[in-house]
Amino acid sequence: MNTSAIFSIIMQTKEKRATSHELRETINILGIETSCDETAAAVVANGTIIKSSVVSSQIKLHEKYGGVVPEIASRAHIEKIYPVITEAVRQADITKEDIDAIAIANQPGLGVALIVGVTAAKALSFALGKPLLAINHLHAHIQSAILAEENPELPAVALIVSGGHTQLYDYKSPLEPKLLGSTIDDAAGEAFDKVAAILKLPYPGGPAIEKIAKYGNPKAIDFPRSMLSPDSLDFSFSGIKTAVLYYCRGQDMKGQNKVDSMSKRQIADIAASFQSAVVDVLVKKTELAAEKIGAKTILLGGGVAANNQLRTALKQMCDSAVPPKKLLVTPKQYCTDNAVMVASLGYHKYKAGIFADLTLEPKASS
């Protein structure tokens, strides 16, 4: 990784001195994200002013495998981290003096992917003499739901739904999200990808299933809704994935995959019924969590937060609650992994004086 080149480009950016007033009023955080298969960098001022956002996606590299291959992801991050950071700084039209801190998502994620971003961030922190901020990737997803909301009504329940995680949080401040429940097996996004593979739909599975589900009947097949126990806030989506597999290949798994002989409408019915079951569980668990903590607001983030049925169902739940709850949803362009959410949360850590040092290491799990 050419970290000296990153430093050189920033040093060579045209000089533009800020006034003392601007320096007092503006805190620029350079965020870096490499937790999975997106290489991203962004500059965000004061937690909400997005000056730049650059994301290099690896979907084309992984689609033939039906999922993310860690070694391929790591190599792509090494190739892209320098140009992505350079472009984020260029688009923000800032100099090295304007950067107040470097925020890096160091957990959770793929270890071989995280290490690329962490190494780049530490090199920049040392070379520029700027503070380093360690960011939990999942907490950053929560932050993405309140980018445009400076003072959400609290307490809030945050639902984070992605390919690798499905979690509920008790949110009282950006720095203190308390985990209420998590997946015990497959995450919702992972289940979408696996069911898409069963139905021979393109990768990534979430958008593919949502697209074809529009033509299906969500009540055609009664797939199971695993609630684990009446008061559990944990999730389990392995059962519904297996139910789809049995539906397509038989309970003994000895039959041929029926998908090859199914009509588009039949596949659409399976996709719609599966999606409906997953959304039902997500909404019911979120509602239960909101009742337990007396939440006034619901926050939704993560890749699966882009799903329109989930957004609609949560909105209906919030509107029908007594009293009604406010729903804050991540803008679709920031649902998938990005560095805007990392830099935004980094601002709050910067203001609180919570800094990391150059011994910072990536952590695959949080």
C-alpha positions in Angstrom: 0.0 0.0 0.0 1.5 3.3 -1.1 0.8 5.3 2.1 3.7 7.8 1.2 1.8 8.5 -2.0 -1.3 9.3 -0.1 0.6 11.7 2.1 2.3 13.2 -1.0 -1.0 13.9 -2.8 -2.5 15.6 0.3 0.6 17.7 0.7 0.5 18.8 -2.9 -3.2 19.8 -2.8 -3.4 23.5 -3.5 -2.9 25.7 -0.4 -6.1 27.2 0.9 -5.8 28.7 4.3 -8.9 28.9 6.4 -9.6 31.9 8.5 -9.4 31.6 12.3 -13.2 31.8 12.4 -13.6 28.9 10.0 -11.0 26.9 12.0 -13.0 27.4 15.2 -16.4 26.6 13.6 -15.5 23.7 11.3 -14.2 20.3 12.3 -13.3 18.2 9.2 -13.1 14.4 9.7 -11.6 12.2 7.1 -13.4 8.8 7.3 -12.1 5.5 5.9 -14.1 2.3 5.6 -12.8 -1.2 4.4 -14.7 -3.6 6.6 -16.0 -5.8 3.8 -16.2 -5.3 0.0 -16.4 -1.5 -0.4 -13.3 0.7 -0.2 -14.6 4.1 0.9 -13.4 7.5 2.1 -15.2 10.6 2.9 -14.8 14.1 4.4 -17.6 15.2 6.7 -17.6 18.5 8.6 -19.2 18.9 12.0 -20.8 15.4 11.7 -23.4 16.4 9.1 -21.9 18.4 6.3 -20.8 15.9 3.6 -18.0 17.4 1.7 -17.1 14.3 -0.2 -17.9 10.6 -0.4 -16.1 8.1 -2.6 -16.9 4.4 -2.7 -15.3 1.7 -4.8 -17.6 -1.3 -5.0 -16.4 -4.9 -5.5 -19.7 -6.5 -6.5 -18.4 -7.4 -10.0 -15.4 -9.2 -8.4 -17.5 -11.4 -6.1 -20.7 -12.0 -8.0 -19.6 -15.2 -9.7 -18.8 -16.7 -6.3 -22.2 -15.7 -4.8 -20.6 -14.0 -1.9 -17.6 -12.0 -0.6 -14.2 -13.8 -1.0 -11.9 -12.4 1.8 -8.7 -12.7 -0.1 -10.1 -11.0 -3.2 -11.6 -8.3 -1.1 -8.3 -7.6 0.6 -6.3 -7.3 -2.7 -8.9 -5.0 -4.1 -8.7 -2.8 -1.0 -4.9 -2.6 -1.3 -5.3 -1.5 -5.0 -8.1 1.1 -4.3 -7.3 2.6 -0.9 -4.8 5.1 -2.3 -6.9 6.5 -5.2 -10.1 6.5 -3.1 -8.6 8.5 -0.2 -6.9 10.9 -2.7 -10.2 11.5 -4.6 -12.2 12.1 -1.3 -9.7 14.8 -0.3 -9.7 16.3 -3.8 -13.5 16.4 -4.0 -13.7 18.0 -0.5 -11.3 20.8 -1.8 -9.3 20.8 1.5 -5.6 20.7 2.5 -3.8 18.7 5.1 -4.2 21.7 7.5 -8.0 21.4 7.2 -8.2 17.8 8.3 -8.8 17.6 12.1 -8.8 13.8 12.5 -8.7 10.5 10.7 -11.6 8.1 11.5 -11.3 4.5 10.7 -13.8 1.6 11.0 -11.6 -1.0 12.8 -14.4 -3.4 13.8 -16.3 -5.7 13.1 -15.7 -7.1 9.6 -13.3 -9.2 7.6 -10.0 -9.2 9.3 -7.9 -9.1 6.1 -10.1 -6.3 4.8 -10.0 -4.2 7.9 -6.3 -4.3 8.2 -5.9 -2.4 4.9 -7.9 0.6 6.1 -6.5 0.5 9.6 -2.9 0.6 8.2 -3.7 3.4 5.9 -5.4 5.4 8.6 -2.5 5.0 11.1 0.0 6.0 8.4 -2.0 9.2 7.6 -2.4 10.0 11.3 1.3 9.7 11.9 2.3 11.6 8.7 -0.1 14.4 9.2 0.1 14.6 12.9 -3.7 14.3 13.2 -5.6 12.3 15.9 -6.9 8.8 15.1 -10.5 7.8 15.9 -11.5 4.1 16.1 -15.0 3.5 14.9 -17.3 0.5 15.3 -18.8 -0.2 11.9 -22.2 -1.1 13.2 -22.4 2.0 15.4 -21.6 4.0 12.3 -24.6 2.4 10.6 -26.8 3.8 13.4 -25.2 7.2 12.8 -26.1 7.1 9.1 -29.8 7.1 10.1 -29.5 10.5 11.9 -27.3 12.3 9.5 -29.9 14.9 8.9 -31.4 14.8 12.4 -29.4 16.7 15.0 -31.6 16.0 18.0 -33.7 12.9 17.6 -36.3 12.2 20.3 -34.8 9.8 22.8 -34.7 7.0 23.8 -34.6 5.3 20.4 -34.4 1.8 19.1 -31.9 1.3 16.3 -32.3 -1.7 13.9 -29.2 -2.5 11.9 -29.7 -5.0 9.1 -26.9 -6.0 6.8 -25.3 -8.9 5.1 -23.3 -9.9 8.2 -25.3 -8.5 11.0 -28.8 -8.0 12.3 -28.9 -6.1 15.6 -31.1 -4.0 17.9 -29.7 -1.2 20.0 -31.0 1.0 22.8 -29.7 4.3 21.5 -29.3 7.2 23.9 -26.3 9.0 22.4 -23.9 8.4 19.5 -21.3 7.2 22.0 -23.4 4.8 24.0 -25.5 2.4 21.9 -26.4 -0.6 24.1 -26.9 -3.9 22.3 -30.4 -5.4 22.9 -30.4 -8.3 20.5 -28.4 -9.9 17.7 -28.6 -12.7 15.2 -27.7 -16.2 16.6 -27.0 -17.6 13.1 -27.6 -16.1 9.6 -28.1 -12.4 9.4 -31.0 -11.2 7.4 -28.8 -10.0 4.5 -27.0 -13.3 4.4 -30.3 -15.1 4.2 -31.3 -12.9 1.3 -28.1 -13.9 -0.5 -28.5 -17.6 0.2 -32.2 -17.7 -0.9 -31.3 -15.7 -4.0 -28.7 -18.4 -4.8 -31.3 -21.2 -4.3 -33.7 -19.3 -6.7 -30.8 -18.8 -9.1 -31.1 -15.0 -8.9 -28.2 -12.6 -9.3 -25.8 -11.5 -6.5 -26.3 -9.5 -4.3 -29.4 -11.3 -3.3 -31.3 -8.5 -1.5 -32.0 -6.2 -4.5 -32.6 -9.3 -6.7 -35.2 -10.7 -4.4 -36.9 -7.4 -3.9 -37.1 -6.8 -7.6 -38.8 -10.1 -8.5 -40.9 -10.2 -5.3 -42.9 -7.2 -6.8 -44.5 -9.7 -9.1 -45.3 -12.3 -6.5 -47.9 -13.1 -3.8 -46.4 -12.6 -0.3 -49.0 -15.0 1.1 -48.5 -17.7 -1.4 -46.3 -19.8 0.9 -46.4 -19.7 4.7 -42.7 -19.7 5.5 -41.8 -19.8 9.3 -41.3 -16.7 11.4 -38.7 -17.6 14.0 -39.3 -15.5 17.1 -37.2 -17.8 19.4 -39.2 -16.9 22.5 -42.0 -14.4 23.2 -39.6 -11.9 24.8 -36.4 -12.5 22.9 -34.8 -9.7 21.0 -32.4 -12.0 19.2 -32.8 -13.1 15.5 -32.6 -16.4 13.7 -32.9 -16.6 9.9 -31.3 -20.0 9.3 -34.7 -21.7 9.6 -36.4 -19.7 6.8 -33.5 -20.2 4.5 -33.7 -23.9 5.1 -37.5 -23.8 4.6 -37.0 -22.3 1.1 -34.4 -24.9 0.3 -36.8 -27.7 1.3 -39.6 -26.1 -0.7 -37.4 -26.1 -3.8 -35.7 -29.5 -3.4 -38.0 -31.6 -1.1 -37.7 -32.4 2.6 -35.2 -35.2 2.0 -33.0 -32.9 -0.2 -32.8 -35.7 -2.8 -34.9 -34.1 -5.4 -33.7 -31.9 -8.2 -34.0 -28.1 -7.7 -37.5 -27.4 -8.9 -36.5 -23.8 -9.7 -35.3 -24.9 -13.2 -38.9 -25.9 -14.1 -40.7 -23.1 -12.3 -42.4 -20.1 -14.0 -41.3 -16.6 -13.3 -44.5 -16.2 -11.3 -43.8 -19.2 -9.1 -40.3 -17.9 -8.3 -41.7 -14.5 -7.6 -44.2 -16.1 -5.1 -41.3 -17.8 -3.3 -39.3 -14.5 -3.2 -42.3 -12.5 -2.0 -43.2 -15.0 0.7 -39.6 -15.2 1.9 -39.2 -11.4 2.0 -42.5 -11.0 3.8 -41.5 -13.5 6.5 -38.1 -11.8 7.1 -39.7 -8.3 7.3 -42.4 -9.5 9.7 -39.7 -10.8 12.1 -37.7 -7.6 11.8 -40.7 -5.4 12.5 -42.1 -7.4 15.3 -38.7 -7.6 17.1 -38.2 -3.9 16.7 -41.7 -3.2 18.1 -41.0 -5.4 21.1 -37.7 -3.6 21.7 -39.4 -0.2 21.5 -42.0 -1.3 24.0 -39.4 -2.6 26.4 -37.4 0.7 26.5 -40.2 3.1 25.9 -38.7 4.3 22.6 -40.0 7.5 21.0 -37.9 7.0 17.8 -37.0 4.1 15.6 -33.7 4.2 13.6 -33.0 2.0 10.6 -29.7 1.4 8.9 -27.5 -1.1 7.1 -27.7 -2.6 3.6 -31.0 -4.2 4.0 -32.5 -0.9 5.2 -32.7 -0.1 1.5 -35.5 -2.6 1.2 -38.8 -0.8 0.4 -41.1 -3.3 2.1 -39.1 -3.1 5.3 -39.2 0.7 5.2 -43.0 0.7 4.6 -43.7 -1.9 7.3 -41.7 -0.1 9.9 -43.4 3.2 9.0 -46.8 1.6 9.4 -45.7 0.2 12.8 -44.5 3.6 13.9 -47.6 5.4 12.7 -50.0 2.9 14.4 -48.2 2.9 17.7 -49.8 4.7 20.7 -48.4 7.3 20.8 -46.9 7.3 17.3 -43.2 6.9 16.9 -40.9 8.8 14.6 -39.0 6.7 12.0 -35.6 7.9 10.9 -34.2 5.8 8.0 -30.8 6.0 6.4 -30.8 7.6 2.9 -30.4 4.8 0.4 -27.1 6.0 -0.9 -25.7 5.5 2.6 -27.3 2.1 3.4 -24.4 0.1 2.1 -21.0 0.5 3.5 -19.6 4.0 3.2 -17.2 6.3 4.9 -19.7 9.2 5.5 -21.1 7.3 8.5 -17.6 6.6 9.8 -16.6 10.3 9.6 -19.9 11.4 11.0 -19.6 9.2 14.1 -15.9 10.2 14.3 -16.9 13.8 14.8 -18.7 12.9 18.0 -15.7 10.9 19.3 -13.5 13.9 18.4 -15.7 16.3 20.4 -15.6 13.9 23.3 -11.9 13.5 23.2 -12.0 9.7 22.6 -8.9 9.1 20.6 -7.0 5.9 19.5 -3.2 5.5 19.3 -1.0 3.9 16.7 -1.3 0.5 18.4 -4.8 0.3 17.1 -5.6 -3.1 15.6 -8.5 -4.4 13.5 -11.1 -6.7 15.2 -13.1 -9.1 13.1 -15.8 -9.2 15.8 -17.0 -6.5 18.1 
